[in-house]
Amino acid sequence: MLNVKLLVDKLFLTKIEKINPRLYRFLTYDIYRRVYSPIINLFRYKDKYFFDEVAIEISTYCNRKCDYCANKNYESKKEFMSEQVFYEIIKQLKGIKFSGIISYAFFNEPLFDERLAKFTKHVKKELPKSIIALTTNGDLLTVEKAIELEKAGIDKFIVTIHDKKPERAYNRLLEVKKVLKYKMRLQTVYDLDLHNMAGEVEIKQYKNYKKRTRCLHALKCLITYSGDVLLCCVDFHRKHVFGNVMSNNILEIWKRGSAIRKELLSKNYARYEMCKKCLEMDN
């Protein structure tokens, strides 16, 4: 299944990405979450709301303070996930035969962790059917680093240029894309569907916006550097913790949030203030 996904991306989706980034997001993200993932999870785990992506925060540091990110107003401590926690996460995922997406993403820049290639090799060895994705601002992504990480096992590089005048960085990263080809998605901030990070970032034109769709972030398992499993990937202040992988099995932790996930997927956002403020499900 992994090879099929990557082949489709190579032959079809990459061309659409150049023409219409939003259509690309719909085909690769929304359809995957709304159609493909529930069928697989219902068959494999008897739960159509089982997570299809695990986002791992291997470190907390980010070198940027973007206006549209919750990180801009706070100074995050430089913390790194211990290897013990990382290997425990992968061990548990192997135990349930996880084959979804493993992503290095939260409010951080993963390339500042020198263990990234080492960690990726381990994931690829233990979870060969999973897709490994790196989300980065590209500041530290050189041709040499890209080759190293691709060989280690990263399948998708999602690179967003955050400069207001992106031409210089874009030209530099085009050299990286020539090497990675279809595996690298290169975009600028102007290509993004920005939202208010659960109320942490003010977007004036959306103050009275009332549209609501299902929150598909409920199907993502976010694990912080300490091993805590959070409700959502925009829970910047880490307020809603369901458990810790060093104390409980990831399956047990996931089941604790089953009630709130059903509410979110039913467009009921009343339980948490964070969810009531969030515009992410409006895109």
Backbone bond lengths (Angstrom), bond angles and torsions (degrees), N, CA, C in turn:
res aa  C-N    CA-C-N  psi(-1)  N-CA   C-N-CA  omega(-1)  CA-C   N-CA-C  phi
1 M - - - 1.467 - - 1.523 111.35 -
2 L 1.330 116.48 -36.52 1.462 120.42 179.17 1.517 110.96 -60.19
3 N 1.345 117.16 -46.77 1.453 120.60 -178.44 1.525 111.68 -63.78
4 V 1.335 116.72 -35.22 1.467 121.07 178.62 1.521 110.26 -64.49
5 K 1.345 116.47 -45.44 1.469 120.93 179.79 1.519 111.07 -59.69
6 L 1.316 116.72 -45.50 1.462 120.65 -177.79 1.523 111.80 -70.05
7 L 1.344 117.03 -33.46 1.461 120.61 178.42 1.526 110.79 -67.30
8 V 1.332 116.30 -43.22 1.466 120.70 177.24 1.522 110.22 -61.39
9 D 1.330 115.95 -41.34 1.464 120.77 178.30 1.527 110.44 -61.26
10 K 1.313 116.07 -42.12 1.463 121.36 -176.83 1.527 112.01 -67.95
11 L 1.330 117.17 -45.40 1.454 121.23 -171.42 1.522 114.40 -88.61
12 F 1.339 116.67 -23.69 1.461 118.88 -169.80 1.520 113.49 -127.96
13 L 1.322 116.38 -55.19 1.456 120.13 -171.06 1.526 113.44 -69.29
14 T 1.322 117.36 -34.19 1.460 119.77 -178.97 1.524 111.39 -62.25
15 K 1.322 117.14 -35.14 1.462 120.78 178.17 1.528 110.76 -67.91
16 I 1.331 116.25 -39.75 1.461 120.34 178.31 1.518 110.50 -65.70
17 E 1.327 116.55 -37.11 1.465 121.18 -179.60 1.524 111.23 -56.81
18 K 1.326 117.43 -39.55 1.459 121.27 -178.61 1.529 111.50 -68.83
19 I 1.338 116.00 -33.41 1.463 120.59 -175.86 1.521 111.97 -85.38
20 N 1.336 115.65 -44.77 1.467 120.19 -175.01 1.526 109.95 -145.05
21 P 1.332 119.00 93.46 1.472 122.08 -178.15 1.525 113.64 -57.45
22 R 1.337 117.81 -35.66 1.468 120.17 -178.54 1.528 111.37 -69.70
23 L 1.323 116.66 -37.69 1.456 119.90 175.99 1.519 109.77 -65.79
24 Y 1.321 116.36 -38.09 1.468 120.77 176.77 1.528 110.46 -59.49
25 R 1.342 116.80 -45.24 1.465 121.08 178.60 1.524 110.61 -60.67
26 F 1.324 116.41 -41.10 1.463 120.26 -179.42 1.522 110.99 -63.24
27 L 1.322 116.97 -44.64 1.459 121.17 -176.78 1.520 112.65 -71.66
28 T 1.324 117.16 -35.44 1.465 120.12 -175.43 1.520 113.48 -92.43
29 Y 1.318 117.35 -26.44 1.463 121.19 -173.78 1.525 111.60 -110.20
30 D 1.323 116.78 -57.22 1.459 120.30 -173.96 1.524 112.48 -67.60
31 I 1.330 117.36 -47.57 1.462 119.59 -179.64 1.522 110.66 -65.06
32 Y 1.321 116.31 -40.19 1.470 120.28 178.05 1.522 110.52 -58.09
33 R 1.353 115.56 -46.00 1.457 120.05 -176.91 1.528 112.60 -75.72
34 R 1.309 118.17 -33.66 1.460 121.44 -173.81 1.529 113.11 -87.90
35 V 1.329 117.28 -28.54 1.464 119.95 -172.39 1.528 112.43 -117.93
36 Y 1.315 116.18 -63.38 1.466 120.67 -172.77 1.520 112.43 -65.25
37 S 1.315 116.96 -51.70 1.460 121.88 -174.46 1.528 114.02 -59.87
38 P 1.350 120.03 -46.97 1.470 119.60 179.85 1.524 113.39 -59.46
39 I 1.329 116.82 -36.39 1.465 120.10 -179.89 1.526 110.75 -66.15
40 I 1.329 116.02 -47.81 1.461 120.76 179.77 1.526 111.08 -62.22
41 N 1.321 116.44 -45.12 1.464 120.53 -177.11 1.523 112.36 -68.07
42 L 1.318 116.85 -35.74 1.460 120.06 177.56 1.523 110.43 -65.45
43 F 1.312 116.16 -38.51 1.462 121.03 179.51 1.529 111.65 -72.06
44 R 1.327 116.56 -43.07 1.465 120.91 -173.30 1.523 113.43 -85.25
45 Y 1.340 116.76 -41.41 1.464 120.32 -172.84 1.523 113.73 -116.28
46 K 1.337 115.92 2.42 1.477 121.12 -177.51 1.527 111.16 58.92
47 D 1.317 116.65 28.87 1.463 121.86 -177.97 1.529 108.45 -150.12
48 K 1.321 117.02 106.48 1.469 119.66 -178.07 1.524 111.98 -70.79
49 Y 1.347 116.60 -13.60 1.460 120.75 178.48 1.522 112.43 -98.05
50 F 1.323 117.04 17.07 1.459 120.74 178.14 1.527 108.99 -70.03
51 F 1.331 116.68 152.17 1.464 119.05 -176.10 1.526 112.14 -67.97
52 D 1.322 115.78 141.15 1.460 121.47 177.42 1.522 112.13 -110.62
53 E 1.335 115.55 -3.20 1.461 120.33 177.53 1.517 109.73 -144.76
54 V 1.318 115.72 140.14 1.462 121.96 174.17 1.522 107.55 -117.95
55 A 1.322 116.05 115.47 1.464 121.30 177.49 1.524 108.32 -98.20
56 I 1.316 116.69 123.36 1.459 121.91 -174.83 1.527 110.07 -113.12
57 E 1.322 115.61 123.54 1.464 121.48 178.05 1.529 108.57 -90.24
58 I 1.322 117.27 92.42 1.461 119.15 -176.89 1.527 111.75 -76.03
59 S 1.336 116.56 -20.37 1.463 121.27 174.67 1.521 108.47 -154.59
60 T 1.329 116.93 165.77 1.462 120.27 -175.13 1.523 113.71 -103.88
61 Y 1.314 118.24 -11.13 1.465 120.93 -169.84 1.525 113.02 -81.73
62 C 1.334 114.97 139.99 1.462 121.34 169.58 1.523 108.08 -134.02
63 N 1.309 116.48 138.60 1.465 121.27 -176.35 1.523 113.21 -85.46
64 R 1.328 117.53 -1.87 1.459 120.17 -177.48 1.523 112.25 -118.77
65 K 1.330 114.81 159.50 1.464 123.19 176.17 1.528 108.06 -128.96
66 C 1.308 116.21 72.17 1.462 120.99 -175.90 1.528 110.95 -72.22
67 D 1.327 116.34 143.60 1.459 121.73 -176.44 1.519 112.82 -61.23
68 Y 1.316 117.31 -28.97 1.462 121.94 -174.55 1.533 112.31 -97.93
69 C 1.323 116.64 13.50 1.464 121.12 -179.05 1.520 110.40 -117.47
70 A 1.328 116.23 142.52 1.466 120.80 178.66 1.519 111.72 -61.66
71 N 1.310 116.38 -21.04 1.465 122.13 -178.86 1.527 112.94 -64.86
72 K 1.324 116.82 -20.02 1.465 120.36 -172.10 1.526 112.84 -65.61
73 N 1.321 117.69 -26.54 1.467 121.21 -174.56 1.524 113.88 -97.76
74 Y 1.333 117.24 -0.35 1.460 119.53 -173.11 1.527 110.77 -136.20
75 E 1.315 114.68 153.80 1.460 121.39 173.33 1.523 108.27 -102.86
76 S 1.311 116.31 110.55 1.459 120.43 -179.43 1.526 110.66 -83.64
77 K 1.321 116.15 140.17 1.454 120.30 174.60 1.528 109.38 -68.66
78 K 1.318 115.95 146.75 1.459 120.32 177.54 1.524 108.86 -84.03
79 E 1.308 114.58 96.66 1.459 121.18 179.65 1.523 109.08 -117.17
80 F 1.330 116.02 147.70 1.453 121.05 178.78 1.525 109.50 -124.94
81 M 1.315 115.73 138.11 1.456 120.36 176.46 1.523 109.10 -64.96
82 S 1.311 116.69 132.40 1.462 119.58 177.95 1.525 109.42 -69.82
83 E 1.316 116.07 152.35 1.456 119.67 178.74 1.522 110.60 -63.93
84 Q 1.307 116.98 -30.90 1.461 120.92 177.80 1.526 110.86 -60.69
85 V 1.325 116.48 -45.08 1.466 120.56 179.04 1.526 110.41 -66.14
86 F 1.326 116.99 -45.10 1.465 120.23 -178.26 1.526 111.17 -60.40
87 Y 1.317 116.65 -48.24 1.462 119.80 -177.73 1.529 111.51 -67.24
88 E 1.322 117.14 -30.69 1.463 120.52 176.94 1.528 110.54 -67.18
89 I 1.320 116.88 -40.30 1.467 120.95 177.39 1.523 110.42 -59.63
90 I 1.320 116.29 -49.34 1.462 120.70 -177.86 1.530 110.66 -66.19
91 K 1.314 116.65 -37.13 1.466 120.65 177.70 1.523 110.72 -60.39
92 Q 1.322 116.22 -45.30 1.463 120.10 -179.62 1.530 111.58 -67.41
93 L 1.317 117.16 -38.12 1.462 120.33 178.49 1.528 111.03 -67.31
94 K 1.313 116.53 -36.29 1.464 120.17 175.85 1.523 110.12 -64.22
95 G 1.322 116.09 -36.62 1.458 120.87 -179.57 1.517 113.58 -63.22
96 I 1.328 117.20 -27.03 1.470 120.30 179.09 1.534 111.43 -103.94
97 K 1.327 116.75 10.51 1.463 123.29 178.01 1.531 111.76 56.93
98 F 1.306 115.60 46.19 1.462 120.80 -179.38 1.525 110.57 -67.67
99 S 1.336 116.57 134.31 1.468 120.65 -178.72 1.527 111.86 -134.61
100 G 1.323 116.51 20.97 1.459 120.43 179.73 1.514 112.03 -87.84
101 I 1.319 115.60 -142.24 1.461 121.75 -176.23 1.524 111.04 -98.83
102 I 1.307 116.21 132.07 1.461 122.16 169.67 1.526 106.47 -108.11
103 S 1.320 117.25 116.95 1.463 119.23 -177.11 1.521 111.20 -121.45
104 Y 1.315 114.30 142.75 1.464 120.46 171.99 1.526 106.01 -96.36
105 A 1.318 115.94 97.53 1.466 118.57 -174.83 1.519 111.08 -164.46
106 F 1.291 116.34 135.87 1.464 125.64 166.24 1.528 104.34 -167.79
107 F 1.302 120.46 -137.19 1.466 121.56 176.47 1.532 109.61 -94.54
108 N 1.319 116.09 49.43 1.461 120.14 -173.13 1.520 111.35 -140.96
109 E 1.318 116.16 175.66 1.460 122.37 173.80 1.528 107.79 -117.88
110 P 1.342 117.63 102.03 1.469 121.97 -173.99 1.522 114.96 -60.12
111 L 1.328 117.87 -26.47 1.466 119.82 -176.09 1.521 113.33 -68.55
112 F 1.325 117.95 -10.65 1.462 120.00 175.94 1.531 111.65 -78.52
113 D 1.322 117.05 -8.72 1.464 120.73 176.85 1.528 108.69 -95.07
114 E 1.313 116.88 112.85 1.463 121.81 -176.38 1.528 112.68 -69.14
115 R 1.324 117.52 -9.71 1.468 121.14 179.88 1.522 112.53 -87.86
116 L 1.313 118.01 2.81 1.462 121.73 -172.47 1.524 112.78 -56.28
117 A 1.319 117.61 -46.79 1.467 120.67 179.85 1.527 110.82 -65.14
118 K 1.316 116.24 -41.33 1.463 121.31 178.68 1.522 110.76 -61.46
119 F 1.323 116.63 -46.74 1.459 121.08 179.02 1.530 110.77 -62.03
120 T 1.321 115.96 -41.86 1.462 120.44 -176.96 1.521 111.56 -65.14
121 K 1.319 117.11 -40.59 1.467 120.50 176.75 1.522 110.66 -58.93
122 H 1.321 115.93 -40.16 1.464 120.30 179.94 1.529 110.72 -66.19
123 V 1.327 116.58 -43.08 1.467 120.20 178.96 1.521 110.27 -61.90
124 K 1.310 116.89 -45.74 1.464 120.89 -178.01 1.525 111.60 -63.83
125 K 1.323 116.07 -33.56 1.462 120.25 178.30 1.524 111.52 -71.45
126 E 1.320 116.94 -43.89 1.464 121.48 -174.93 1.530 112.99 -84.88
127 L 1.330 116.98 -30.30 1.471 121.50 -178.01 1.531 109.24 -127.79
128 P 1.323 117.70 67.24 1.470 121.06 -172.82 1.525 114.77 -64.55
129 K 1.329 117.82 -20.15 1.466 120.49 -178.59 1.525 112.99 -91.37
130 S 1.307 116.94 -5.30 1.463 119.99 -179.22 1.528 110.67 -81.74
131 I 1.324 115.54 159.02 1.460 121.72 174.09 1.522 107.78 -102.36
132 I 1.317 117.07 125.33 1.466 121.57 -178.43 1.523 108.76 -101.62
133 A 1.331 115.70 123.50 1.464 120.94 -176.11 1.522 110.87 -121.68
134 L 1.312 115.77 139.35 1.459 122.51 176.80 1.522 109.39 -115.22
135 T 1.333 116.48 123.89 1.463 121.68 174.36 1.522 107.93 -104.89
136 T 1.331 116.94 123.14 1.461 120.45 -172.62 1.525 111.46 -147.33
137 N 1.325 115.81 157.06 1.465 119.73 173.99 1.529 111.80 -84.92
138 G 1.319 116.39 -7.12 1.456 121.00 173.72 1.515 115.97 80.43
139 D 1.325 117.74 -1.36 1.469 119.93 -177.35 1.529 112.23 -60.33
140 L 1.322 116.82 -34.15 1.465 121.17 -178.17 1.529 112.56 -104.92
141 L 1.327 116.70 6.43 1.464 119.83 -175.69 1.528 110.64 -88.27
142 T 1.309 115.17 102.21 1.461 121.74 175.71 1.523 109.37 -100.33
143 V 1.307 116.47 170.98 1.463 120.32 176.74 1.524 109.97 -60.11
144 E 1.329 116.68 -42.80 1.467 121.13 -179.23 1.526 111.24 -63.57
145 K 1.325 116.79 -43.52 1.464 120.93 179.81 1.530 110.35 -66.60
146 A 1.317 116.97 -39.07 1.463 120.95 179.40 1.527 111.15 -62.36
147 I 1.322 116.48 -43.53 1.466 120.96 179.12 1.524 110.36 -63.32
148 E 1.330 116.16 -42.93 1.462 120.88 179.19 1.526 111.29 -60.25
149 L 1.323 116.80 -45.71 1.463 120.98 -176.88 1.526 111.86 -72.76
150 E 1.326 116.58 -34.50 1.465 119.21 176.83 1.528 110.18 -65.05
151 K 1.320 116.60 -43.21 1.462 120.26 177.78 1.521 111.31 -64.47
152 A 1.330 116.24 -32.39 1.467 120.44 179.23 1.519 111.28 -68.45
153 G 1.355 116.81 -28.15 1.456 118.64 176.37 1.511 117.09 133.28
154 I 1.328 118.72 4.05 1.464 119.09 178.50 1.527 109.30 -70.67
155 D 1.338 115.41 127.72 1.459 121.45 -175.81 1.522 113.20 -93.82
156 K 1.334 116.57 -27.76 1.461 120.05 -176.13 1.521 110.36 -140.14
157 F 1.322 116.27 126.87 1.463 123.28 176.50 1.528 107.75 -108.34
158 I 1.320 116.95 114.07 1.464 121.55 178.57 1.523 107.13 -104.60
159 V 1.317 116.10 104.09 1.463 122.02 -171.80 1.527 109.57 -112.63
160 T 1.320 115.96 120.53 1.462 121.07 179.52 1.522 109.94 -115.98
161 I 1.326 116.06 122.61 1.462 121.48 176.69 1.522 108.24 -85.00
162 H 1.321 117.08 122.58 1.458 121.52 -173.74 1.526 113.66 -100.20
163 D 1.320 117.99 0.83 1.461 120.75 -179.67 1.526 111.10 -71.01
164 K 1.329 116.31 143.90 1.461 120.46 176.74 1.527 111.07 -66.65
165 K 1.326 116.05 -29.06 1.460 121.60 173.35 1.529 107.14 -119.00
166 P 1.328 116.78 89.77 1.471 120.96 -167.78 1.522 116.11 -82.35
167 E 1.330 118.45 0.32 1.462 120.18 -170.43 1.529 113.37 -57.45
168 R 1.332 116.74 -45.92 1.466 120.13 -176.41 1.526 111.30 -63.24
169 A 1.329 116.37 -49.51 1.466 120.19 179.55 1.523 110.59 -65.19
170 Y 1.318 116.26 -36.77 1.463 120.72 -179.18 1.526 110.56 -62.19
171 N 1.309 116.52 -45.13 1.467 120.22 179.89 1.525 111.25 -63.37
172 R 1.325 116.68 -38.74 1.471 120.26 178.20 1.523 110.79 -65.66
173 L 1.324 116.22 -44.17 1.461 120.41 -176.45 1.527 112.68 -75.25
174 L 1.315 117.14 -18.39 1.459 119.28 174.20 1.522 110.94 -62.45
175 E 1.336 116.63 -31.45 1.464 120.49 176.60 1.525 110.62 -66.40
176 V 1.322 116.09 -35.37 1.465 120.67 176.57 1.524 109.85 -68.58
177 K 1.320 116.29 -41.96 1.465 120.60 -178.96 1.529 111.78 -64.37
178 K 1.330 117.30 -30.86 1.460 120.27 177.17 1.523 110.84 -61.59
179 V 1.329 115.67 -30.02 1.464 121.00 179.41 1.529 110.95 -82.98
180 L 1.329 116.02 -46.75 1.466 120.56 -176.05 1.527 112.87 -81.16
181 K 1.327 116.32 -24.44 1.473 123.19 178.75 1.526 111.06 55.77
182 Y 1.347 117.24 -125.84 1.464 120.94 -173.06 1.529 113.04 -67.22
183 K 1.321 117.76 -15.22 1.464 119.97 -179.26 1.524 112.64 -74.60
184 M 1.315 117.18 -13.01 1.466 120.62 -176.96 1.521 110.83 -111.93
185 R 1.322 115.18 126.65 1.462 121.04 173.61 1.523 107.47 -104.00
186 L 1.309 117.12 112.11 1.463 122.38 -177.59 1.518 109.08 -105.31
187 Q 1.316 116.45 120.97 1.456 120.76 -177.35 1.525 109.72 -141.48
188 T 1.316 115.63 161.85 1.458 120.84 173.52 1.521 108.08 -107.42
189 V 1.312 116.20 171.27 1.460 120.50 -179.81 1.519 111.02 -61.13
190 Y 1.324 117.35 -24.29 1.463 121.07 -179.21 1.528 112.07 -72.88
191 D 1.335 117.17 -13.37 1.462 121.14 177.58 1.524 112.20 -89.38
192 L 1.326 117.50 -9.33 1.457 121.37 -172.95 1.517 112.46 -84.48
193 D 1.346 115.16 151.24 1.456 121.56 168.10 1.524 106.79 -90.88
194 L 1.319 117.01 93.79 1.460 120.66 -175.48 1.524 111.01 -75.61
195 H 1.330 115.45 148.20 1.466 120.36 175.99 1.516 108.13 -140.48
196 N 1.324 116.58 -176.42 1.474 119.57 -169.23 1.523 114.62 -96.68
197 M 1.334 118.00 15.42 1.465 121.65 175.69 1.532 111.46 50.51
198 A 1.325 115.33 51.61 1.469 121.56 178.15 1.523 112.28 56.75
199 G 1.330 115.62 38.41 1.453 120.09 176.10 1.511 115.10 91.82
200 E 1.335 118.41 -3.49 1.463 121.54 -178.21 1.529 112.20 -77.36
201 V 1.321 116.64 -24.70 1.462 121.48 -178.82 1.522 108.75 -121.65
202 E 1.320 116.86 129.70 1.463 121.01 -178.94 1.525 110.75 -85.47
203 I 1.334 115.41 128.04 1.456 121.62 173.92 1.524 106.26 -122.63
204 K 1.313 116.67 101.18 1.458 122.22 -167.92 1.524 113.15 -58.77
205 Q 1.327 117.43 -41.05 1.453 118.87 -174.92 1.525 112.64 -70.01
206 Y 1.353 117.33 -9.39 1.456 120.36 -179.59 1.528 112.63 -109.24
207 K 1.314 117.70 12.92 1.462 120.32 -175.03 1.528 112.71 -58.20
208 N 1.311 117.41 -37.39 1.455 121.30 -176.83 1.525 112.06 -109.57
209 Y 1.310 115.14 23.04 1.462 119.97 -177.99 1.518 109.83 -77.10
210 K 1.338 118.11 129.92 1.460 120.93 -172.08 1.531 114.05 -115.96
211 K 1.312 117.64 -7.53 1.458 119.95 -176.53 1.524 110.87 -62.16
212 R 1.329 116.58 139.72 1.458 120.78 177.88 1.524 110.35 -138.11
213 T 1.339 116.03 133.67 1.455 121.67 171.94 1.525 107.84 -123.48
214 R 1.309 115.97 178.73 1.464 119.01 179.58 1.523 110.56 -65.74
215 C 1.319 116.47 141.13 1.462 120.78 179.43 1.526 109.37 -88.46
216 L 1.322 115.86 103.95 1.456 120.35 -178.08 1.519 112.79 -79.17
217 H 1.334 117.00 -8.46 1.464 118.94 174.97 1.524 110.92 -66.84
218 A 1.307 116.50 -16.25 1.460 120.24 177.77 1.521 111.65 -65.57
219 L 1.318 116.98 -15.35 1.460 121.42 -179.21 1.526 112.35 -97.41
220 K 1.324 115.69 9.73 1.461 120.36 178.36 1.529 109.56 -109.72
221 C 1.320 116.11 132.66 1.460 121.49 178.42 1.529 108.21 -96.96
222 L 1.322 116.62 111.42 1.464 121.65 -178.27 1.521 109.84 -100.79
223 I 1.323 117.02 122.13 1.462 121.91 -178.95 1.526 109.01 -118.03
224 T 1.328 116.40 121.46 1.460 121.51 -177.48 1.530 111.07 -78.84
225 Y 1.312 115.53 172.96 1.468 121.33 -177.93 1.525 112.34 -57.90
226 S 1.340 117.23 -27.32 1.466 121.35 -178.70 1.524 112.90 -88.17
227 G 1.338 116.91 -6.58 1.460 120.71 -179.51 1.512 114.06 99.21
228 D 1.339 117.19 1.29 1.463 120.45 177.55 1.525 110.43 -71.57
229 V 1.329 115.52 140.86 1.464 121.57 176.07 1.523 108.10 -102.06
230 L 1.336 116.72 119.18 1.458 121.96 -175.55 1.524 111.81 -96.98
231 L 1.315 114.38 161.66 1.460 120.79 176.43 1.521 111.40 -63.77
232 C 1.338 116.30 -39.36 1.462 118.89 -168.68 1.523 111.20 -152.30
233 C 1.323 115.45 154.93 1.463 120.76 -179.15 1.523 112.99 -78.29
234 V 1.333 119.19 -3.46 1.467 120.53 173.70 1.531 111.46 -109.00
235 D 1.325 116.07 13.74 1.471 120.80 176.05 1.529 108.20 -80.89
236 F 1.320 116.11 74.48 1.459 122.13 -173.23 1.526 112.21 -58.94
237 H 1.332 117.37 -38.99 1.462 121.56 -176.81 1.535 112.97 -86.91
238 R 1.318 117.14 2.61 1.470 122.89 174.65 1.529 111.57 56.31
239 K 1.323 115.93 46.16 1.464 121.04 -176.04 1.525 113.14 -82.44
240 H 1.325 116.51 -29.32 1.461 119.67 -171.28 1.531 109.97 -112.94
241 V 1.325 115.44 89.93 1.467 123.01 -176.25 1.523 109.67 -106.05
242 F 1.332 116.72 126.84 1.463 121.14 -179.75 1.524 112.80 -92.28
243 G 1.322 116.80 -18.94 1.458 119.72 -178.89 1.515 110.72 163.56
244 N 1.322 115.58 -179.55 1.460 121.60 -179.34 1.524 109.30 -128.11
245 V 1.328 116.73 134.90 1.461 121.30 -174.90 1.518 112.89 -67.01
246 M 1.339 117.67 -17.11 1.457 120.06 178.20 1.523 111.68 -83.58
247 S 1.322 116.39 -10.98 1.467 120.75 -179.66 1.520 112.43 -112.95
248 N 1.327 116.39 -29.09 1.458 120.94 -176.65 1.521 110.81 -137.29
249 N 1.320 114.99 157.39 1.454 120.80 175.87 1.525 109.72 -71.31
250 I 1.316 116.28 144.20 1.456 120.48 -176.12 1.528 112.36 -61.29
251 L 1.332 117.31 -29.98 1.465 120.41 176.83 1.523 111.09 -66.32
252 E 1.319 116.31 -43.36 1.460 120.73 178.34 1.527 110.56 -62.39
253 I 1.315 115.75 -43.00 1.462 120.64 -179.56 1.524 110.31 -63.41
254 W 1.317 116.70 -43.11 1.462 120.50 -178.14 1.531 111.58 -63.59
255 K 1.316 116.46 -38.02 1.468 120.18 -179.38 1.522 112.07 -65.64
256 R 1.323 117.08 -27.04 1.463 120.28 179.59 1.524 111.89 -63.03
257 G 1.305 116.19 -26.73 1.463 119.46 -178.53 1.515 113.92 -99.80
258 S 1.325 117.80 12.41 1.466 120.29 -175.02 1.524 112.90 -62.07
259 A 1.327 117.03 -38.06 1.468 120.21 -178.14 1.527 111.54 -66.08
260 I 1.329 116.61 -47.81 1.462 119.62 -179.37 1.522 111.08 -67.01
261 R 1.335 118.44 -33.68 1.464 120.05 178.38 1.521 111.13 -64.46
262 K 1.321 116.52 -41.31 1.464 119.72 178.56 1.522 110.56 -63.37
263 E 1.330 116.50 -36.97 1.461 120.07 177.72 1.531 110.64 -64.72
264 L 1.334 116.39 -46.37 1.461 120.45 -178.79 1.527 111.73 -64.31
265 L 1.315 116.29 -38.84 1.459 120.30 179.61 1.521 112.02 -76.59
266 S 1.332 116.07 -8.97 1.471 121.98 174.31 1.524 111.16 -102.99
267 K 1.337 116.29 12.18 1.473 123.82 178.57 1.528 112.59 67.95
268 N 1.309 116.62 26.90 1.467 120.52 176.17 1.529 107.86 -103.81
269 Y 1.331 117.06 107.26 1.460 121.48 -174.21 1.527 112.74 -112.91
270 A 1.320 116.37 22.71 1.470 120.25 -171.97 1.525 113.82 -80.06
271 R 1.329 118.51 -20.90 1.456 119.59 -170.92 1.530 112.76 -68.06
272 Y 1.325 116.99 -43.94 1.457 120.06 -175.23 1.525 111.05 -114.82
273 E 1.321 115.45 137.39 1.460 120.66 178.72 1.526 110.72 -60.55
274 M 1.316 116.13 -36.90 1.458 121.49 178.72 1.526 111.18 -57.54
275 C 1.312 116.61 -42.66 1.463 121.48 -177.85 1.529 111.44 -72.01
276 K 1.324 116.61 -35.38 1.466 120.12 179.70 1.524 111.35 -64.86
277 K 1.326 116.59 -32.01 1.464 120.88 -177.68 1.525 113.23 -86.24
278 C 1.302 116.91 -18.32 1.463 120.72 -168.63 1.528 112.45 -75.52
279 L 1.336 115.19 136.84 1.458 121.72 176.47 1.525 112.33 -102.78
280 E 1.320 117.24 1.67 1.462 119.77 -176.95 1.518 111.28 -60.00
281 M 1.335 118.03 -38.83 1.458 120.12 -178.97 1.522 112.24 -77.40
282 D 1.330 116.97 2.71 1.460 120.28 178.28 1.523 112.43 -90.70
283 N 1.324 117.02 -10.30 1.467 119.46 -176.57 1.516 111.16 -82.17
